Amino acid sequence: MSRFAAASFNPAEELGQIPMDLKILIIDDDKRLLSALKSLAEEECHRVTTCENGLDGMRSCREQKFDLVITDLMLPGAGGLEIMREARKISPETLVVLITGYASLESAISAIREGAYDYVAKPFKLDEIRILLHNASERIHLVHENERLLGELQGAYKQLQGVKELMGVGNMDPIDPHHSQLPFIAGSMLPLYYQDNRAATNPGFLSDLERISVLLEKGFISQEEFELCKSRLLKNLPH
């Protein structure tokens, strides 16, 4: 049984939509089990590659990156731990699940210490694998989402630095996404001349205005800071 699978879990009732499809490698020398696991993963809309021995599994790990590797611990050619090490050497973010018919605590602990995401002891129910696939998909989705948000935050910080240079202010402290750090907030508000046609015909102004509009939309600056930036942009327009 998987260490992450609850005994009373009913997949049909409790599993929500799978966050994302995974690229999965399944390795097992039991052809019937391999076929069953492949069919289950494909039913869950994952992309599946299968191998029947450890050497082919090692080769597949070297040729391409997988989100998830499910491998028997005992295989001809190369064992599950060897495959796990190879997969994570090529792609450290790859999750590895080991299937074992030797359900000793020692082998499970050893596998986890080596970096396995989970283990499954034979005999197991296919619903356990379905739960495992859902949990792995959710975890990978969260990792990718965190990476995306971090990229957005770094991009926003660069934009803030650009606004800082535009406004001619001093160095900024690292930003907190919950509190704006623009140092010119304390400056005096300047009147806005919306009827000034110079703004509409100045590409530089429009580009800078778009940049600060994005920062406002994402919540990195306040409405007051946005208006202050805009007023200073208007003030600096050539007459």
C-alpha positions in Angstrom: 0.0 0.0 0.0 1.2 3.5 -0.7 2.2 5.5 2.3 0.1 8.5 1.0 -3.1 6.4 0.4 -5.8 6.6 3.0 -7.5 3.2 3.7 -11.0 4.6 3.6 -10.4 6.8 0.5 -13.1 6.5 -2.2 -11.5 7.9 -5.4 -14.8 8.0 -7.3 -16.3 10.3 -4.6 -13.3 12.3 -3.3 -10.8 12.8 -6.2 -11.2 16.1 -7.9 -10.1 17.0 -11.4 -6.5 16.0 -12.1 -4.5 19.4 -12.1 -2.3 18.4 -15.0 -1.3 15.5 -17.2 2.0 13.8 -16.5 4.7 12.3 -18.6 5.1 8.9 -16.9 7.6 6.0 -17.2 6.4 2.7 -15.9 8.9 -0.2 -15.5 7.9 -3.7 -14.5 8.9 -7.2 -15.7 5.3 -8.4 -15.0 3.6 -7.8 -18.3 0.1 -8.1 -17.0 0.8 -5.6 -14.2 2.6 -3.3 -16.6 -0.3 -3.4 -19.0 -2.8 -2.7 -16.2 -0.8 0.3 -14.9 -0.4 1.7 -18.4 -4.1 1.5 -19.0 -4.9 3.1 -15.7 -2.5 6.0 -16.3 -3.8 6.6 -19.8 -7.4 6.6 -18.5 -6.3 9.5 -16.3 -5.1 11.3 -19.4 -1.4 10.8 -18.7 1.3 10.2 -21.4 2.9 6.8 -20.7 6.1 5.0 -21.7 6.6 1.4 -20.6 9.7 -0.8 -20.2 9.9 -4.5 -19.2 13.4 -4.5 -17.7 15.8 -2.2 -15.8 18.3 -1.6 -18.7 15.5 -0.3 -21.0 14.3 1.8 -18.1 17.7 3.3 -17.6 18.0 4.0 -21.3 14.6 5.8 -21.3 15.6 7.9 -18.4 18.7 9.1 -20.2 16.8 9.8 -23.5 14.0 12.0 -22.0 12.7 13.6 -18.9 9.7 12.3 -17.1 7.5 13.9 -14.5 6.9 10.6 -12.7 8.7 7.2 -12.8 7.0 4.1 -11.4 9.4 1.2 -11.2 9.5 -2.2 -9.6 12.3 -2.4 -7.0 13.6 -5.8 -8.3 14.2 -5.9 -12.0 16.4 -7.8 -14.4 19.3 -5.7 -15.7 19.1 -2.8 -13.2 17.1 -2.4 -10.0 14.6 0.2 -9.1 17.0 2.2 -6.9 19.5 2.4 -9.8 16.8 3.6 -12.1 15.7 6.2 -9.5 19.2 7.6 -9.2 19.6 7.8 -13.0 16.2 9.5 -13.4 16.9 12.1 -10.7 20.4 12.7 -12.0 19.0 13.6 -15.4 16.0 15.5 -14.0 16.2 16.2 -10.2 12.5 17.3 -10.1 11.3 13.8 -11.3 9.2 12.0 -8.8 9.9 8.3 -8.4 7.6 5.6 -7.0 9.0 2.2 -6.2 6.9 -1.0 -6.3 8.1 -3.8 -4.0 7.0 -7.3 -3.2 9.3 -7.1 -0.2 7.2 -4.9 2.1 9.9 -4.5 4.8 10.1 -1.2 6.6 13.8 -1.1 5.9 13.5 -1.2 2.2 10.8 1.5 2.3 12.8 3.8 4.5 15.9 3.2 2.3 13.9 4.1 -0.8 12.6 7.3 0.8 16.0 8.3 2.1 17.4 7.8 -1.4 14.8 10.3 -2.7 11.7 8.3 -3.6 8.5 10.2 -3.6 6.5 7.1 -2.5 6.5 3.3 -2.5 3.8 0.8 -3.1 3.8 -2.7 -1.6 2.4 -5.7 -3.5 -0.3 -6.7 -3.5 -2.0 -3.4 -4.1 -5.3 -2.1 -5.5 -5.4 -0.1 -8.7 -7.3 2.6 -6.8 -4.1 3.1 -4.7 -2.3 3.9 -8.0 -5.1 6.3 -9.0 -4.7 8.2 -5.7 -0.9 8.2 -6.2 -1.2 9.6 -9.7 -3.6 12.3 -8.4 -1.3 13.3 -5.6 1.8 13.4 -7.8 0.0 15.4 -10.4 -1.2 17.9 -7.8 2.3 18.2 -6.3 3.9 18.8 -9.7 1.2 21.3 -10.6 2.0 23.3 -7.4 5.7 23.2 -8.1 5.1 24.6 -11.6 2.7 27.2 -10.3 5.2 28.3 -7.7 7.8 28.6 -10.3 5.5 30.7 -12.5 4.5 33.0 -9.7 8.2 33.4 -8.7 8.9 34.4 -12.3 6.1 36.9 -12.3 7.3 38.4 -9.0 10.9 38.7 -10.4 9.5 40.3 -13.6 7.4 42.7 -11.5 10.5 43.6 -9.4 12.4 44.4 -12.6 9.5 46.6 -13.7 9.5 48.4 -10.4 13.2 49.0 -10.8 12.5 50.4 -14.2 9.9 52.7 -12.7 12.4 53.7 -10.0 14.9 54.7 -12.7 12.2 56.5 -14.6 11.2 58.6 -11.6 14.8 59.2 -10.6 14.5 57.9 -7.0 17.0 56.1 -4.9 17.6 52.4 -4.5 14.5 50.3 -3.6 14.4 47.6 -0.9 13.4 44.1 -1.9 9.7 44.0 -2.5 7.1 42.4 -0.4 4.1 41.3 -2.6 1.7 42.3 0.3 3.2 45.8 0.8 4.2 48.2 -1.8 7.8 49.5 -1.4 7.8 52.4 -3.8 9.9 55.1 -2.0 8.2 58.1 -3.8 4.8 57.5 -2.3 5.5 60.3 0.2 6.1 62.8 -2.6 3.6 65.5 -3.3 0.7 64.7 -5.7 0.9 66.7 -8.9 -2.2 67.8 -10.9 -3.0 65.6 -13.9 -3.8 67.3 -17.2 -5.8 64.7 -19.0 -6.6 67.0 -21.8 -2.9 67.3 -22.7 -2.6 65.8 -26.2 1.1 65.4 -25.9 0.6 62.1 -23.9 -1.4 60.5 -26.7 1.3 61.2 -29.3 4.3 60.2 -27.2 5.3 56.5 -27.6 7.6 56.6 -24.6 4.9 57.9 -22.4 2.5 55.3 -23.6 5.0 52.5 -23.0 5.8 53.7 -19.5 2.1 54.1 -18.7 1.5 50.5 -19.8 4.3 49.3 -17.5 2.9 51.0 -14.4 -0.6 49.9 -15.3 0.5 46.3 -15.2 2.0 46.8 -11.8 -1.2 48.4 -10.6 -3.3 45.5 -12.0 -1.1 42.9 -10.3 -1.3 44.7 -7.0 2.4 45.7 -6.7 1.6 49.4 -6.5 -1.3 51.2 -5.1 -3.8 53.5 -7.0 -2.2 56.5 -5.3 1.3 55.4 -6.4 0.0 54.8 -9.9 -1.5 58.3 -10.1 1.7 59.8 -8.8 3.8 58.0 -11.4 1.4 59.1 -14.1 1.5 62.7 -13.0 5.3 62.7 -13.1 5.3 61.2 -16.5 3.0 63.9 -17.7 5.2 66.6 -16.1 8.3 65.3 -17.9 6.7 65.3 -21.4 8.4 67.7 -23.8 6.5 70.9 -24.4 
